[in-house]
């Protein structure tokens, strides 16, 4: 027990990195005790890659951003200390997480297929599902921030999706996301595209909207296929 306290307080000496490592170790302890250490480590690694996508994109756009924080059964997130000045920047930062996470999950999937490893395929499935779930077009999920470049009113499409998920597989996390989405939905309801503030923030060329819209649809389609395909492979192989 004493060595645990030494480790915890030792991590704080590393400042912000120490705080990230501490939350990561807590998440690993929780996931590892329930699903096994190897699965827990793999899942956390995919979460880390997803969040570092956001982190690097934010830094590229010169936004002040925190390192990832991990909370078991909630996931991980970064905190933007500087808010995007326009909707394209918001979509850019939001898109980077699912992109990095999907690439990482694909590598794990190919590795699992090559090695015939049920563990790796299970980790890949978790990664595909995580990123697919995040593409629901409802703020504060990544999908909501990505589709805002088209119109905040698209967020209402995410409402029936979330309700269907809550009926299919009730979860406290879904309730938290729904509550967090209320301010965004109120904003979308009262959205006035002609106001000066909205014209300044949501101004984007048709080329930008087409590019992000095509990327969103393509990524969502790929993740849907890979999520279901990996699940079916695991079931058929008896892993």
N, C-alpha and C positions, 0 to 999 in steps of 0.2 A: 504493500500500500504506500509505503514511504517513497519507493522508487517511482510510483505513478505521479505523486505530487511533485517530485523533482523534475520529471519529464514535462508535466504541465507548465510549471513555473519557468522551466528552461525554455519552452517554446515562446513565451512572452518576451524573452530577450531578443527575439528576431523580429519584433515589431509586427507589422502588418502580415508578413509572411508567416510568422509564428501563429497569429490568429487564424489564418487560413488552414495551416497544418493541423491546428488543434481541432477545428470543426471537422476537418477531413478524417482525423483519427477517431473522433466520436462517431461519425457516420460509419466508418469501417467497423468499429466495434459492434454497432447495432446490426448492420447488415450481415457482418460475419457471423454473429451469434445465431442469426435466424436462417441464413441461406448458405453459410460456409464462407470461409475467408477468401477463397479464390474468386468466387462469384462476386463477393462484396468489393474486392479490390478492382476487379474488372469493371463493374458497374460504376464505381466512383471514378475510375480513370476516364470512362466515356462522359460522365458528367463534367469532369474537369476540362476535357477537350471542348465540349460544347460551350462552356462558360468562357474559356480562353478565346474562343472565336469572337464572342461579344467583346471581351476585354481588348483584344488586339485591334478590332475594328473601331472601337471607341477611341483608342489611343491614336490610331491612324487619322481619325477626324479631329484630333487634338482636344478630346473631351477628357476631363478628369474622371477617373473611374477607380473603384475599389477592386481588390483581388476577390476571387470567389469565396462565398460563405456556404457551408454545407449544413443542411438540416435533414435528418433522417425522415423518409416518407414524405418530404416536401420537395426535396431536390437541392438545387444550388442556385445562386444568383450573384450577380454583380450589382453594385450600386453606382449609378451614374451621378456624380457630384455636379457635373455640368449637363444641363438638359440640351438636347439637340435644338438647333436654331431653325431647322426646317424639316419637313416630313421626309425628304429624301435621305437625310442623315439618319433619322430615326429608323427608316426602313433598312438602310445599309447596316447599321449596327445590329438590328434585330435579325437580319438574314444570316449574318455570319455564324451565329450559334448553331442553328439547324444545319447549315452547310458543313461546318467543321465536324459536328456530331455525326452527320450522315456518312461522311467520308470515313471517319474512324470506325463506325459500326460496320461499314462495308468491308474494311480491311479485316476486322475480327471475323466477320462472316466467311470471307474467303479462306482465312486461316483455319477456321473451324471445319469448313468443307474439306480442305486439303488434309488436315490432321485427323478427320473423323471424330472430332471432339464435341460431345454433347454440351459440355460446359461452355466452350467458346460460342457455340451456336445460341445457347441460352443468353449469354451476355450480349451477343449481337442482336438478338430479338428484343431484349430490353432497350438497347440503344435505338433501334428502329422505332419501337413503339413510343419511346420518350420523345423523340424528335417529331414523330407524326402527331402525337397528342399536342405538342407545342404549336403546331401549325393551325389549330382551331382559330378561325378568324374572330377572336374576341380578346380585347385588351384586358389584362396586362400580359397575356400570352404572346409569344413571339409572332404568331400568325396575325394577331390583332395589330401589332406594330408594323408588320410588313404590309398588310393590306390597307393601312391608313392612307397610303399614298394614292390609292384609288378613291376612297371616301370613307370617313369614319362610320357612315351608315351601314357599311358592309358588316360591322360588328354584330348587327342584329341577326345575321345568318348564323353566327356562332351560338346564339341562344338555344335554338332547338337541338343543336348538336350536344351542347352541355346537358340539357334536360334529358336527352336520350341516354347519355352516358350515366347520368345519376340514376335513371330507372334501371338500366342494364347492370351497372355495377356501382352501387352507392359507396361513396368514400368521403371522409371528412375533408380531404384535400379538394375535392370538387366543390364542396360547400364553401371552402375558403376562397377558391378562385371565383365562384359566383358572386360572393360578397364583394371581393376586390374589384369585380367588373362593373358594379353598380354605378360608380361615378363616371366611368367611361361610357356606359350606355346612356346615362343622363346627358352627357356631353353630345353624344351622337344624335339623340332625340332633338336637342335644341341646336344642332349644327346649322349654321347659316353660312353657306359658301360665299355670300356676297359681302360679309363683314370684312373690314380692313384687316383685322387681326388674322382671320382665317385665310384670307387671300395671300397674306404674307407668308404664313406658315405652310399652307397646303399647296402653294404654287409649285407645280411640277409639269414638265413638258409631257406631251402625249408619248414621246419616245421613252421617257423614264417610266411612265405608268405601264406601258406595254412591256418593257424589259422586266420590271419587278413582277408584273402580273404573270408573265410567261414563266419566270423563275419559280414563283410560288406554286403555280399549277403543276409544273414539271416535277418539282421536289415533292409535293404532296402525292402525286401519282406514283413516283418511284418508291416513296416510303410506304405507301399503302400496299404496293405489290410485294416489297421486301418483308414487311411486317407479317403479312399473311403467308407468304412463301416460306419464311423461316419457321413460323409456327407449324405449318403443315409438315415441313421437313423433320422437325423435332419429333412430331407425333408419329409420322410414318416410320422413322428410324428407330423408334423406341428408346431414344436417348433419355 
